[in-house]
Amino acid sequence: MNAKSVASFYGAIAAVLLLSAGCSTPDRFQKPEPDKASDINLSLGIDYLQKGNLSEAKDKIERALSQNPRNANAHAAAGMLYSRLNDIDKADSHFDRAVALGNDDPEILNNYAAFLCTHARYEKGEKIALRAAVNQLYKTPEIAYMNAGNCARSGGNLKAAEANFRKAIAVRPKFAPALYQMADLELSQSQFMAARAFLERYLAASRVTASSLWLAVRIERGLGNTSTAEDYARRLRSDYPASPEAKALEAAERKPG
């Protein structure tokens, strides 16, 4: 699961918990005491999870679930926890329960999709991500489309991957991760001019990285622009000498022909 998805999930849950804790409501509208306690333990569990203290996170999240077994956010957090603990079946069970209880909550759907794609369940992961993306209440559908695209590409469905990346860009034209993926996807299919166009849009929206320089080298070589490719190669060697991309460049230059 990628870091942005995880951070998005934590942020969304924290916002909900803060709001529920800070609002003053008449007694007849207040949550039952076990539900309040569940939210408090969930908040603590998420904090421990973010800090990498999995033992304490497990204690608090399981306590939250015992206090309110229908707490969708607690089940989603448990999915994250057990994924980190490499108990994949238990993680999947909690994510599935979170989706069932969450009334199509797009954050829960998107994080379940990321989990599924991480564990090679590409078709289901893409479908779940697209359920999140089309939810009109979701503030960042481009992230869900991006997850759907990554899932489809990992599963070998390049046509679906391209469609999903393009939807992400349609929602947010300067969404750098999708622009990069489109450039890389076009390169993989030897569509060098299209790849360059997407890379130029990426570079206008984001900072230069080792991976974008290495991508630029390969695109320009594909176009036969030896001089431009070498300019990018020099920048990669100079600015990121220890990067995996610089090592890949070195290995490519050692190959005959």
C-alpha positions in Angstrom: 0.0 0.0 0.0 1.5 3.3 -0.9 2.4 6.0 1.7 -0.1 8.5 0.3 -3.0 6.2 0.7 -2.0 5.3 4.2 -1.5 9.0 5.1 -4.9 9.8 3.5 -6.6 7.1 5.6 -5.0 8.2 8.8 -5.9 11.9 8.2 -9.5 11.1 7.3 -10.0 9.0 10.4 -8.3 11.5 12.7 -10.5 14.3 11.3 -13.7 12.2 12.1 -12.5 11.4 15.6 -11.5 15.0 16.3 -14.9 16.2 15.1 -16.8 13.7 17.2 -14.8 14.5 20.3 -15.0 18.3 19.9 -18.7 18.7 19.1 -21.1 19.5 21.9 -24.5 18.0 21.3 -27.7 17.4 23.4 -27.6 14.3 25.5 -30.1 12.5 23.3 -27.8 12.8 20.3 -24.6 11.9 22.0 -22.9 8.6 21.2 -23.4 5.8 23.7 -20.4 5.5 26.1 -19.0 2.3 24.5 -19.0 4.0 21.1 -17.1 7.0 22.6 -14.6 4.7 24.2 -14.2 2.8 21.0 -13.3 6.0 19.1 -10.9 7.0 21.8 -9.1 3.7 21.7 -9.1 3.8 17.9 -7.5 7.2 17.9 -4.8 5.9 20.2 -4.3 2.8 18.1 -3.9 4.8 14.9 -1.3 7.0 16.7 0.7 3.9 17.7 0.3 2.5 14.2 1.7 5.6 12.7 4.7 5.5 15.1 5.4 1.8 14.3 4.4 0.5 17.7 2.4 -2.4 16.4 2.0 -4.1 19.8 0.3 -1.1 21.4 -1.6 -0.4 18.2 -3.0 -4.0 18.2 -4.1 -3.6 21.9 -5.9 -0.4 21.3 -7.5 -1.3 18.0 -8.7 -4.6 19.3 -10.1 -2.9 22.3 -11.9 -0.4 20.1 -13.5 -3.3 18.2 -14.6 -5.1 21.4 -16.3 -1.9 22.5 -18.0 -1.3 19.2 -17.8 -4.3 16.7 -19.7 -2.1 14.1 -17.0 0.6 14.0 -16.1 0.6 10.3 -13.1 2.8 10.8 -11.8 0.5 13.5 -12.1 -2.5 11.2 -10.3 -0.5 8.5 -7.5 0.3 10.9 -7.3 -3.3 11.9 -6.9 -4.1 8.2 -3.9 -1.8 8.1 -2.5 -3.3 11.3 -2.8 -6.9 10.2 -1.4 -6.1 6.8 1.7 -4.7 8.6 1.8 -7.8 10.7 1.7 -9.9 7.5 -1.5 -11.7 8.6 -3.1 -11.2 5.2 -6.3 -13.3 5.7 -7.1 -11.4 8.9 -6.4 -8.1 7.3 -8.6 -8.9 4.4 -11.4 -10.0 6.7 -11.3 -6.7 8.6 -11.1 -4.6 5.4 -14.1 -6.5 4.0 -16.1 -5.9 7.2 -15.1 -2.2 7.1 -16.5 -1.9 3.6 -19.7 -3.6 4.6 -20.2 -1.3 7.6 -18.9 1.9 6.0 -21.7 2.7 3.6 -19.3 3.0 0.6 -16.9 5.3 2.5 -14.5 6.2 -0.2 -11.4 6.4 2.1 -12.1 2.9 3.3 -12.7 1.6 -0.3 -9.6 3.2 -1.6 -7.4 1.8 1.2 -8.9 -1.7 0.7 -8.2 -1.4 -3.0 -4.5 -0.5 -2.3 -4.3 -3.5 0.1 -5.7 -5.8 -2.6 -3.4 -4.6 -5.3 -0.4 -4.9 -3.0 -1.3 -8.6 -2.6 -1.8 -9.3 -6.3 -5.6 -9.3 -6.3 -5.6 -6.9 -9.2 -9.0 -7.3 -10.7 -10.9 -6.9 -7.4 -8.5 -4.1 -6.3 -9.2 -2.1 -9.5 -13.0 -2.5 -9.1 -12.9 -1.4 -5.4 -10.7 1.6 -6.3 -13.2 2.7 -9.0 -16.1 2.4 -6.5 -14.2 5.0 -4.4 -13.4 7.2 -7.4 -17.0 7.6 -8.6 -18.3 8.5 -5.1 -19.3 12.2 -5.4 -18.4 12.8 -1.8 -14.7 11.8 -2.3 -12.5 14.9 -2.3 -9.6 13.2 -4.0 -10.9 10.8 -6.7 -7.7 11.2 -8.7 -5.9 9.1 -6.0 -8.5 6.3 -6.4 -8.2 6.4 -10.2 -4.4 6.3 -9.7 -4.7 3.2 -7.5 -7.0 1.6 -10.1 -4.5 2.3 -12.8 -1.6 0.9 -10.9 -3.6 -2.2 -10.0 -4.6 -2.7 -13.7 -1.0 -2.2 -14.9 0.4 -4.6 -12.3 -2.2 -7.2 -13.5 -1.1 -6.7 -17.1 -4.1 -4.8 -18.3 -2.4 -1.9 -20.0 -5.6 -0.6 -21.7 -7.4 -0.3 -18.4 -4.4 1.2 -16.7 -4.2 3.9 -19.4 -7.9 4.7 -19.1 -7.6 5.0 -15.3 -4.5 7.2 -15.4 -6.2 9.4 -18.0 -9.3 9.8 -15.7 -7.0 10.8 -12.8 -5.5 13.5 -15.1 -8.9 14.6 -16.3 -9.9 15.2 -12.6 -6.6 17.0 -11.8 -4.6 18.0 -14.9 -1.4 18.7 -12.9 -1.6 15.4 -10.9 2.1 14.5 -11.2 2.0 10.8 -10.2 -0.5 10.1 -13.0 1.4 12.2 -15.5 4.6 10.2 -14.7 2.8 6.9 -15.0 1.4 7.8 -18.4 4.9 8.8 -19.6 6.3 5.5 -18.4 3.4 3.6 -19.9 3.8 5.2 -23.3 7.5 4.5 -23.2 6.9 0.8 -22.4 4.9 0.7 -25.7 7.5 2.6 -27.7 5.2 5.6 -28.0 8.2 8.0 -27.5 6.6 11.3 -28.6 3.5 10.7 -26.3 5.9 9.7 -23.5 7.9 12.9 -23.9 4.7 15.0 -23.9 3.5 13.5 -20.6 7.0 13.7 -19.1 7.1 17.4 -20.0 3.8 17.9 -18.2 5.1 16.0 -15.2 8.2 18.2 -15.0 6.1 21.3 -15.2 4.0 20.1 -12.2 6.7 18.5 -10.0 10.4 18.5 -9.2 13.0 16.6 -11.0 13.9 13.2 -9.5 16.3 10.4 -10.3 13.4 8.4 -11.8 12.2 11.2 -14.0 15.7 11.8 -15.3 16.2 8.1 -16.1 12.8 8.1 -17.8 13.9 11.2 -19.9 17.1 9.4 -20.9 15.2 6.4 -22.2 12.6 8.5 -24.0 15.2 10.7 -25.8 17.2 7.7 -26.7 14.1 6.1 -28.2 13.5 9.3 -30.2 17.2 9.1 -31.4 18.1 12.4 -29.7 21.5 11.3 -28.5 22.7 14.7 -27.3 19.6 15.4 -25.3 19.7 12.0 -23.8 23.3 12.5 -22.7 22.4 15.8 -21.1 19.8 14.0 -18.9 22.3 11.2 -18.2 24.9 13.7 -17.0 22.4 15.2 -14.6 21.4 11.8 -13.3 25.1 10.9 -12.7 25.8 14.2 -11.1 22.7 14.8 -8.9 21.9 11.2 -8.0 25.1 9.2 -8.2 24.0 6.6 -5.6 20.5 6.1 -6.9 19.2 2.8 -8.4 18.4 4.8 -11.6 22.1 5.9 -11.9 23.1 2.2 -11.4 20.6 1.2 -14.1 22.1 3.8 -16.4 25.5 2.5 -15.8 24.4 -1.0 -16.5 22.7 0.0 -19.7 25.8 1.8 -20.9 27.9 -1.3 -20.3 25.8 -3.4 -22.6 27.1 -3.9 -26.1 25.3 -2.1 -28.9 
